[in-house]
Amino acid sequence: MKIYIFLTQITLVYSQWFVGEEKQQTTTSNHTEDASKPFPVVSPVECILECQKVLTYGYFVDTTKTCFCMKNKDQKIFSIEDENLNGTFYQQDQQGGVCPDIQRKSCRKVKEDCPTSPSGFYHIEIDGQIVKAFCDLEVEGGGWLGIANITFNNASLMQTYLGYVNNEAPVSDLQNIGDGKFMLDAQVVKRLFTEHGYTEVRGKCFKNWHGRTLHFILFGEETVKYMRKEEMTTHGSCQKARYLSDDTSYMARTDCSTIRIGYGLSHPYHYHLLWKAVTYQVMLDNRFACDDSHFSNAFTNTGYWLFFVR
């Protein structure tokens, strides 16, 4: 049984305030996809940071120094012995510095209206619909709309997650991006660039097997034309891609003239978005590549992939 006790702690992360609620989370010993799995951390701050990477909440258990990344407050957590795991559930503080919850045209507009507000879910207009969407308001000036989040750590679930990639979600489901199995309809993304003035794409991915983070932004005329499906593959990413400060990828250290953007007019935005033949790719198909390829030694599919546009 979940027991609400009291608010005990506030932690500052990336200039955002997080409030922690002590509680007893419901556990399960059934090893299911929907139960959050633990991983070791040294502090609640590390727990929050790791869970923010995949747009989820952090649940920190101090006695065992473990963290669970949770889709929502009521998600069960996995425990082999099904024991009670009293911990602290962290979420962004909604007191002060947060935009009034009114309709806006884009995440960029949220940033303009409320420059000190934290990243989170806001009501914005996308493709003619008012939806609850995730806005990243901090990275590279903020104003980014989250359009995809694929996160899995169990290779046996690859076909399941490939189904999430191939069965793209409608814009009305954007509020579900935090569940780690969301990919926005490519036609909606195309219209954001053709009809609503979007000009940049940001991708971030990570794989445990090689331990590297690929974090990049694509910009410029060629990127816009590719996202509009007006132009095919761009050969060479010089002056068209930049890598962010947390990027540790091999691709960032590769001659930019050998890196390509896009792959034909019929493929969605998540297929060969940035790549070098055979060696380094970011793509979501049956290979799930992130700064690697299926030709790499010790290649595994598991990791996380996030995509944003503005």
N, C-alpha and C positions, 0 to 999 in steps of 0.2 A: 504494500500500500504506500502511495506517495504521501508524504507529510510535509506541509508547508510550515516552516519554523519562523524565520525572520530574515530580513536583509542584513547582511553582515559586512560586506566588503565592496569597495569600489576600486577598480584597477584602471590605470590609464594606458592605452595601447594605441600607437599611431595617432595620437591626439584625439582619441575617442574615449569616452568614459563607459566602463562596463560595470554593471551592478550584479553582484552575486547573491543568489538566494540559496540558503542551505536547505537541503531536502533529502529525502530517502527515495532514490529512483527505483522504479520497478525493474527487477532483473528477470532474466530467463536463461536457462541452460540449453535451450534449443539453438543450434548453430544455424540461424536463418539469415537471409539477406537483410531483413529489416531490423535486426537487432544490432545496435551500435557496438563495435568491438573496441577493446581497450588498447592503449599503447603507452609506453613509459614517457613521463615528462618530469622535470625537476620543480616546476612551479605552475601556478595558475596562469601566469602571463604567457608561458610557453604553450600551455593548453589552448588559450584563446587565440594566439597567433597561428597555431597549426590548423585550428578549426576554421579560422577566418579565410584560410587559403581556399577552402572548398565551400565557402559561404554557408557554414553551419554554426551551431551554438556549441560552446564548450562546457563539459561537465567534469569537474576536477575532484578526484578522491585523494585527500591529503594523506591518509593512513597508508596507502599503497603507492602514492605518487604515480597515479595513472590518470589518463584522460580519455574521454569518450566524445566524439564529435556527433552531435545529434541534430536531426532535421527539425525537431520541435521539442517542447517541454515534456511531452508525454511518451516519447519514444522509449522502448525498453532497451536496457543495456545487457550485454552478454556477460555471464559469469558461470564458469565451469561448475562451481559448487553451489550456484544459485543463492549465494549469501547476500546479506544486506550490505549495500555499498553506500553509506552516507557520504554525500559530497556537496559540491556547490555548483549550481547551474548559472552560467554567465551569459548575459545578453546586454546589448547596448542600452545605456541609460536613456530613457525617453524624456527626461526632465531638462529643459533648457537647451538652446542651441539647435533644436530640431525644427525643420520647416513646418509651418501649419499644413495639415493634411488636405491640400486642395489640388485640383487638377492642374498639371503643367504639360507643356508640349514635349519635353524631353528631360533627360537627366542633366544635360548641359544647362537647361533653364533652372532646374533645382539648384545647381551649383551657383548660378548667377544670382538667384534670389536669396539664397541662404549659404553664403560662402563658408561658414564655420560648421555647418551641419555634418554629421558623420555619414559614412556610407550605410546603406540600408534599403529598405523597401519603401517606395513612394508611388503615389498614384500619378501616372502620366498617360498621355495620349500616344498610342502606337497604332499606326495603320487604321486610324479612324475609330479605335476602341479605347475606352478608359480602363486601364489595367493596373494591377499592383506589380511593380517591376523592381528589380534590384539595381540600384545606382551606386557605382563606385565613385565617390566624390573626392578621392584623395590622390590616386596614382596619376602622375603626369598632368596635374592640374584638375583632375576630376571630370565629372560629366559623362562617365562611361555607362552605357546600358549593357547589362549582362544578358547575353543571348544563348549561352551554352555552358553546361557543367556536366561533364562525364567523369565520374570518380568510382573506381573499383579496385579492390586489392586481392581478389580471388580469381585466379586465371580460369577456373572452371566455369565462371559466369560470363566469359567473353561473348558467347553467342547471345546471351540475354541482353547484355549491354550493346551489342551490335544492333539488336532490335530497337533499342531506344534511339540509336543514332539514325537508323534508316527510317523509323516511323516518327518523323519530325513533329514537334508539338505546335499547336496553334498559339497565337499570341495571347489568347485568353488564359492559357496555362502558365504564363510567365512567373506567377507567384510560386510555382513549384520548382524553380531553378535550384533551390537549396538541397534538393533530394539526391543530387549527384547522378541523375539519369535524365537530363533535360537537354534537348537540342531544338532550337527554334526553327520553324519552317523556313527553308532557304528562300522561298518566294517572298516571304515577309521581309527578310533581310535585304533582298534585292530591292524591294520598294522603298526601304529606308534610304537607300543610296540614290535611287532614281527620282523619288518624289519628295523626300523629307530632308534633304541637305546633309546627310551623314557622309563623312569623308575619310574616316580612319577606322582601322581594325586593330584590336589588341588581342594577342594570344599568350596564354601562360600554361605551361605543362611541366610535369615532373614525373620521373620514374624512380622507384626505389632501387632497381637493379643497377643503374649507373649513378644515381645520386645527383644528377644534374637538373637544374632548372632552366628552361628556355622561356624567356619573357621578352616579347618584341611588339613593336607597333609598325604597321604598314600604312603609308600615307602617300599622297601625291596623285597625279592624274592617272597613272597606270593602275594604281590600286582601286580608284573610284571606277574606272572603266571595267576592271575585272569584276568587282562586286556588282556592277550593273549588268554583267554578262554581255558587254559590248566589245570586249577584247580578250584574246586568249592569253596563254602563258607569257609572262614577262621574263626575259632572260637577263639576269643580273639584278641585284637588289640594292646596288649602290645608290645612295641618296633617295631610297624608297623605303628602307627599313632601318629602324634603330632599336637597340637593345637596352633594356632597363638595368638599373644598378644591381638588382638581385639576380641578374642572368649569369649563369655559370656554364653556359652551353658551349659545345664545340662549334656550333654553327656561327656563333658570334665571332669566333676567332678564324673563321674560314674566309678566304678571298671572296668579297661580296659579288664580284663579277661572275662567280660560278653558282650563286644561289638564285633560284627561280621563284617567282610568285605566281601561284595559280596553276591550273591544269585543265585547259579546255573550257568551252562554254557550257557544256552539259553537266558539269560536276558542281556539287554544292560547295559552300564556302569552307567547309571543314575537310575537304579532300585536297591534299597537296597544296595547302595554303602557302607554305614556305618550305622549300626543299632543295636539296642537292642530290642528283641522281645517285642511287645505290647507297649513299652514306648517311646523310642526315635529313630527316623529314619531320614535319608535323602534320599528321593526318589521322582521320578517324574513319577507318574502314576495318576490314578483318585483320589489319596489322596493328592498329593502335600505336602509331609511331610518335615519339617525342625525342627529338635530337638523336635519333638512332634509325635503324631500319631492320627489317626482318632478317637481313644478311648479317647483322651484328652478332658476335659471339655472346652467348648467355642471354640473348634477347628474350624478354618477357613482355606481355601485353599490358600488365597492370600499371596503374598510375592515376593521374588526374589531368584533365584538360579544361581550361576555362577560356571563353571567348567573349569579347566586349566590342561594342562599336560606339562611335560618337560623331 
